[in-house]
Amino acid sequence: QVQLVESGGDLVPPGGSLKLSCAAAGFTFTFAHMSWYRQGPGKEREWVATFAPFGTLSYADSVKGRFTISRDNLKNTLYLQMNNLLPEDTARYYCKAQSYNSWGQGTQVTVSS
């Protein structure tokens, strides 16, 4: 059974930084395409970034240059380092293994002064 547990969300001022974590279990993490998504208030869920198994990274234009996705295959954990946060980054953030239709509960990021 796929399990994804996101953590690290918080309230931060504009320009601040946060690092999100996603602990994964129930599948072979090392070979999984792992992604971050987010859903802001009144918005549809949107893709943020993907880390493919052999190192290919991709980002949404809205976060490129500010967010960095990384993974630790020994710890079965996905990360999202978020810098220079903007109010429009306010959302609930979720991780996902692309081959599985399973979502965690997400972690809330609020960017506000």
C-alpha positions as CSV (number, residue, x, y, z in Angstrom):
1,Q,0.0,0.0,0.0
2,V,1.4,3.3,-1.1
3,Q,1.9,5.8,1.8
4,L,3.0,9.4,1.4
5,V,3.4,11.7,4.4
6,E,4.2,15.3,3.8
7,S,5.6,17.7,6.4
8,G,7.4,21.0,6.8
9,G,4.7,23.4,6.0
10,D,4.4,26.6,8.0
11,L,3.5,30.3,8.0
12,V,6.3,32.4,6.5
13,P,6.7,36.0,5.4
14,P,7.2,36.9,1.8
15,G,10.8,36.3,0.8
16,G,11.1,33.5,3.3
17,S,12.2,29.9,2.9
18,L,10.9,26.5,3.8
19,K,11.9,22.9,3.1
20,L,9.2,20.4,2.7
21,S,9.6,16.6,3.1
22,C,7.7,13.6,1.9
23,A,8.3,10.2,3.5
24,A,7.3,7.4,1.1
25,A,6.6,3.8,1.7
26,G,4.9,0.8,-0.1
27,F,6.7,1.0,-3.4
28,T,10.2,1.0,-4.8
29,F,11.1,4.6,-4.2
30,T,14.5,4.5,-6.0
31,F,12.9,3.9,-9.4
32,A,9.8,6.1,-9.0
33,H,9.2,9.4,-10.8
34,M,8.4,11.6,-7.8
35,S,6.6,15.0,-8.0
36,W,5.3,17.8,-5.9
37,Y,1.9,19.4,-6.5
38,R,0.0,22.1,-4.8
39,Q,-3.5,23.4,-4.4
40,G,-4.1,27.0,-3.5
41,P,-7.3,28.4,-2.1
42,G,-10.0,28.3,-4.7
43,K,-7.7,26.8,-7.3
44,E,-7.2,23.4,-8.9
45,R,-4.3,21.2,-8.0
46,E,-1.2,22.1,-10.1
47,W,2.1,20.4,-10.8
48,V,5.1,22.0,-9.2
49,A,8.2,19.8,-9.9
50,T,9.3,16.3,-10.8
51,F,12.5,14.3,-10.0
52,A,12.9,11.4,-12.3
53,P,14.7,8.3,-11.1
54,F,18.0,9.0,-12.9
55,G,18.3,12.7,-12.1
56,T,16.1,14.6,-14.6
57,L,14.5,17.5,-12.9
58,S,11.7,19.7,-14.2
59,Y,9.8,22.6,-12.7
60,A,6.7,24.7,-13.4
61,D,7.6,28.1,-14.7
62,S,6.1,29.8,-11.7
63,V,8.7,28.2,-9.3
64,K,11.7,27.9,-11.6
65,G,14.8,29.4,-10.0
66,R,13.2,29.6,-6.5
67,F,12.3,26.0,-5.7
68,T,14.6,22.9,-5.7
69,I,13.4,19.4,-5.7
70,S,15.6,16.7,-4.3
71,R,15.4,13.1,-3.0
72,D,17.2,10.7,-0.7
73,N,16.8,7.2,-2.0
74,L,18.3,5.7,1.2
75,K,15.6,7.4,3.3
76,N,12.8,7.0,0.8
77,T,12.2,10.8,1.1
78,L,11.4,13.5,-1.3
79,Y,12.2,17.2,-0.6
80,L,11.2,20.6,-1.8
81,Q,13.4,23.6,-0.9
82,M,11.4,26.7,-1.4
83,N,13.2,30.1,-1.4
84,N,12.0,33.6,-2.0
85,L,8.4,32.6,-1.3
86,L,5.6,34.7,-2.6
87,P,2.0,35.1,-1.4
88,E,0.9,33.2,-4.5
89,D,2.8,30.2,-3.3
90,T,0.3,29.8,-0.5
91,A,-1.2,26.3,-1.0
92,R,-1.4,22.9,0.4
93,Y,1.6,20.9,-1.0
94,Y,1.4,17.2,-1.9
95,C,3.9,14.7,-3.2
96,K,3.0,11.9,-5.6
97,A,4.6,8.9,-7.1
98,Q,3.6,9.2,-10.7
99,S,2.8,5.6,-11.3
100,Y,0.3,5.4,-8.4
101,N,-3.0,7.1,-8.0
102,S,-2.4,7.9,-4.3
103,W,-2.2,11.2,-2.4
104,G,-1.0,12.0,1.1
105,Q,-2.8,14.6,3.3
106,G,-0.4,17.3,2.2
107,T,1.2,20.1,4.2
108,Q,0.0,23.7,4.4
109,V,2.3,26.5,3.3
110,T,1.1,30.1,4.0
111,V,3.1,33.1,2.8
112,S,1.9,36.2,4.5
113,S,3.2,39.2,6.4
